[in-house]
Amino acid sequence: MKCALKQPFVMGKQSKSRNNMASISLSEIGLVESPYRQKFGIPRQPGLAPAAKGRIKLLGEVNSPDAFKSIEQYSHLWLIFVFHETMAQGWKPLVRPPRLGGNVKAGVFATRSTFRPNPLGLSVVKNEGIEIIKRQVYLNISELDLLDGTPIVDIKPYLPFADALPHASSDFAPTPPSTQVEVHFAELAKQQLSIIEVRYPKLQVLIEQVLLQDPRPAYKRNKADDKVYAVSLYEFNIRWQVNHHIITVLDIT
Ligand code: SAM
């Protein structure tokens, strides 16, 4: 069967400096359903919050079990996706990676910044298998770092022999980001969790894994901070505050 492209993205449209670059049209093949309902709080790479589970709803001709035959042979998959939430903001050659504290500049291609000439992201996620519900094909995934509604443009198997390079080096991000914080739950939050857990048994673990990343801007980290922050996971608004190195979850509504 020959498949037509659906909903094309014209890559690089936002860049002011691409007058002499050819445009390429890509189509979305699926949409991500994710617990992350806003950008704030999403880990900066996949794998940092293993309790994050989501799925990809396949679209158009790609909504076909045939397209996923044998995918169970791979534990992990590469996702190529569109940074749809930020693509309208365009890009600059120099960016300030949060990993460098937000005040040192690096070239966009030396970073995993979301603001790129072609707003494409690349994440390796755990393959949790295909599910078909009323003729709709879903690809279940976990450990994702993607916003709800993210358009997927390609899926490829992760090949350890070619993709895992134990001797590769990465000077400014050699290991996962480390924070000094502990996460505690206030009495009210504990009570609310005990009710919510019937439907979302992993919510507490996910909140802990997300907040252990300390999603605040880097410049806030070593200063007194009495602000009440909120992250959005599934349909819940989770409010939290930091005192020295303790993050306290105040309530979950
Ligand atoms: N792993 C990917 C990569 O390296 O291309 C993404 C890295 S990027 C630094 C991760 C951040 O992208 C997340 O913390 C989240 O804030 C942001 N993000 C995730 N999905 C997005 C989307 N659809 N549009 C814009 N930003 C998104």
Boltz pocket constraint, residues with backbone or C-beta under 6 A from the ligand:
constraints:
  - pocket:
      binder: B
      contacts: [[A, 39], [A, 40], [A, 41], [A, 42], [A, 43], [A, 44], [A, 45], [A, 46], [A, 82], [A, 83], [A, 84], [A, 85], [A, 86], [A, 87], [A, 112], [A, 113], [A, 114], [A, 120], [A, 121], [A, 122], [A, 123], [A, 124], [A, 145], [A, 146], [A, 147], [A, 149], [A, 150], [A, 151]]
      max_distance: 6.0
